[in-house]
Amino acid sequence: MAIKHVLLVGGTHGNELTGVYLIKQFEQFPEIVRRSSFKTSTLLANPQAFQLGKRYVDADLNRQFRPQDLADPTLSSYEAQRAKAIYQQFGPKGAQPVDLTIDLHSSTANMGLTIILASSVIFNLMLAARLVSVNPDIKILYSDLSIDDNPYLDSISKFGCKIEVGAVAQGVLDAALFQQSAALVYAALDYVESYNQELSSNQSNFDQQRGTDSLLVYHRVGIIDYPRDEQGEIQAMIHPRLQFQDYQPLQPGDPMFLTFAGETIAYQGDSTVYPVFINEAAYYEKGIAMCLTEKRLLNF
Amino acid sequence: MAIKHVLLVGGTHGNELTGVYLIKQFEQFPEIVRRSSFKTSTLLANPQAFQLGKRYVDADLNRQFRPQDLADPTLSSYEAQRAKAIYQQFGPKGAQPVDLTIDLHSSTANMGLTIILASSVIFNLMLAARLVSVNPDIKILYSDLSIDDNPYLDSISKFGCKIEVGAVAQGVLDAALFQQSAALVYAALDYVESYNQELSSNQSNFDQQRGTDSLLVYHRVGIIDYPRDEQGEIQAMIHPRLQFQDYQPLQPGDPMFLTFAGETIAYQGDSTVYPVFINEAAYYEKGIAMCLTEKRLLNF
């Protein structure tokens, strides 16, 4: 089935300026995201949070897309309302349903150029594999949490991913990451275009034509919080040797935190992991100092 | 005259976590900032902004220390009230007047380790010169704006400075910058200790004993805003070649901004300058893309 409508989203978090200004650029120069075989729409998802220079007004918009919440008329926070409006416009029963959603984020962690997949439907894997073939520095972060734990905006369509770039401070527009994110979006749109054209010329199911492929993914296996006291106050910092070391191997016994008393706390696991989202500013309040991943090869 | 009371301040901006957690550490382990010849006090200046994870609640606390504002009972924003309370406690006519204030800040710009002097009284220059002799990587940023344009917290005492470290995102605690800031504070306290002891052993004015000294300072000469449209919306980003190049020479004709249409805007001045606070997140709303400085040698 051809992809007929692609939605590019920025500003789901209002202080992640890369996505916000990419969307503004795409709206100013729509020809750069226009392709012949599908429609491209753009969305500044949380305009009020952007105006306030905040991640969100009342609650994290990127956690508002549980089906039961979207159907609940009593939820009235600004972001719950935004989620319902977005779903009513672009969701499967919406006015302009989309087939693929690409949601543009940034992180204070050293995420480089990351594609986050919350669903392993084949098209998502094919898209990710193509993007890695275009730029081998791209990392694929995969999480198989259920939608209840992963109620992300990109779940409104059958296919979707998040682009997560960093390190960049909240409220800062970094031109290099802006350009790299733009290049990733263009490569994704080009892939959709070639996918549609291949499908059209074969008059058959693309999935049945393609060979097997494989994709190296960093599979989320858990989270680690900061050491805290009874009041929830953090008692340690990310160890300086771990700071900015996202996607690098962390071995049992390696330094993980440094307490304010000057003591090192080591990683206590029993196998090598690859931490990501190390010291993400927005995750202090979520109780996440880093996410742990394992490297896995997905064959599809 | 001996220094009898030193005030260490953090969290003047609630989302600059280096200073916040240094103050918490000093309060947990007071012996590390205790010296024999003077009293050391600590202050978490804007606790409500810290709780909210914001720079400020109503207004920038570090712009609330104009004498006329401190004397104005009608000013009632949270930060105006905080400023008056701080001044009443630690100001010259306060309950516990301080002689020297060191205010700990951080920046999303690549400020490295910077001492900001808003007053060139000799003691400030001697302190700065000592800190540079301990760590030659330290930069001295000097501004001779009047108190009306510089109503900073460290103006409550005769002597004072700000310590500005970066690059670090708002809401992020970076262990390396935390340790470097701590070392700077210890060196400053050690200098005050040696100053007091010298004064005491000479039974005379320290200023009259000392030889001449000189200090390389980056003297603030102006600011540059982002190119904006009529609505105030930014139309360009810091050029990728300028990002993180704080304190590096910027020549006439060098790239300064990159517009969303892809055009480079060059620096139009007629002499070499040294930009600082390049792409500071908190300065977008102040209309400052960077501050321009000139290198000058201060003899004193």
Interface residues (C-beta under 8 A of the other chain):
Chain A: Y21 K24 Q25 Q28 F29 G53 T108 A167 V168 A169 Q170 G171 V172 L173 D174 A175 A176 F178 Q179 E233 I234 M237 I238 H239 P240 Q243 L258 F260 A261 N279 A281 A282 Y284 E285
Chain B: Y21 K24 Q25 Q28 F29 G53 T108 A167 V168 A169 Q170 G171 V172 L173 D174 A175 A176 F178 Q179 I234 M237 I238 H239 P240 Q243 L258 F260 A261 N279 A281 A282 Y284 E285
